[in-house]
Amino acid sequence: MEVTYEFVHYGENLQPLPDTIVLDVGMKTVPGVIDHHHPIAEPECTASLIAKYPRLVLGHIKAPQDLRIITHRFPDFDALSSIFLTLKLLELGQVDSSMGKIARYAKMVDSASLPKGIDLTATPYSILRALFAGAKKEEAEINRERAQEGLKFMRFLYAQAMEGYDIEENRALFSGIERYERAMRKVEGDYFHYLDDVSRSKKLTLDLPLGQGKGKRKVNGLIVRNPSSFLLKEWARRDTIQSSLGEGFSLLVTNFGNLRYILGVDPEKGVNLKGLGDLLNQKEAEKRRAEGKDMVLRWYDGNCPFFNYRIIDSPQEGTVLAHQDVVDVLLSFSTGLA
């Protein structure tokens, strides 16, 4: 079977097509399009949806000679594990225990729920991030290489799981394989990049709404512009030393080149950012009107059961808001909580 890949923007609304599987994008969960970024999705990632409902693949693809796989640009762990699980499902016709292990781990990764005590240097998520970090090529080439490297990595994890090994945290699993040992050393070195990022970041303490019920909770936040650490989120949430409450930085605001912003909260803290996305979209619309620009795409506010408003991402084409605009909206959101 010949497999070709297409990489599209996040948030694309796609329909099922013959001999095509859409993964981790598409805004629906139906046979042929498997995505969890929409309000009526189940609280699963794409990989765990495939493991839970294999008919989403098997009910749509009927022994094709050629298969097209569509996923989002810069495919991440969930997208890559979903591709692997799709191909393995078409090969086997069922979900086996090792596929289930990969799906469960992908769900943990995509929900940002890796245990705080886990050794980051010996967990698949960090190693894959290290393999991808620092790529300086055209986007199309990066996407292709991520797909190739990611599938190779997933095949390795699957084979190890078939042998009965733990894949969630296992330094011995990756020892003796030079490319993976280099990646583990890169993760170790990344901690020092994190310390540099923290030294030039803005720390704050603010209230955020509870994810369940009414009320609010005080958390430590970190605002980082153009981070050099590729595991910034993981290190920050484990940083009980530099966070004033001693609980790690539960809110992370990351700015890339004054165009893209990602805001996210630690799911362990039981808080979310519900309502902040609306405020940012209002501010974005106001500023675009003032500059004579159309509001083409909106800030994504994490409106799906899997994220439950714990993540916010700026529009794909970038935001017109200044850095201080974003910070001011965040602080206004916090102080305005009942």
Secondary structure, 3 states (H helix, E strand, C coil): CEEEEEEECCCCECCCCCCEEEECCECCEECCEECCCCCCCCCCCHHHHHHHCCHHHHCCCCCCCEEEEEEECCCCHHHHHHHHHHHHHHHHCCCCHHHHHHHHHHHHHHCCCCCCCCCHHHCHHHHHHHHHCCCCCCHHHHHHHHHHHHHHHHHHHHHHHHCCCCCCCCHHHHCCCHHHHHHHHHHHHHHHHHHHHHHCCEEEEEEEEECCCCCEEEEEEEEEECCCCCCHHHHHHHCCCCCCCCCCCCEEEEEECCCEEEEEECHHHCECCCCHHHHHHHHHHHHHHHHCCCCCCCCECCCCCCCCCCEEECCCCCCCCCHHHHHHHHHHHHHCCC
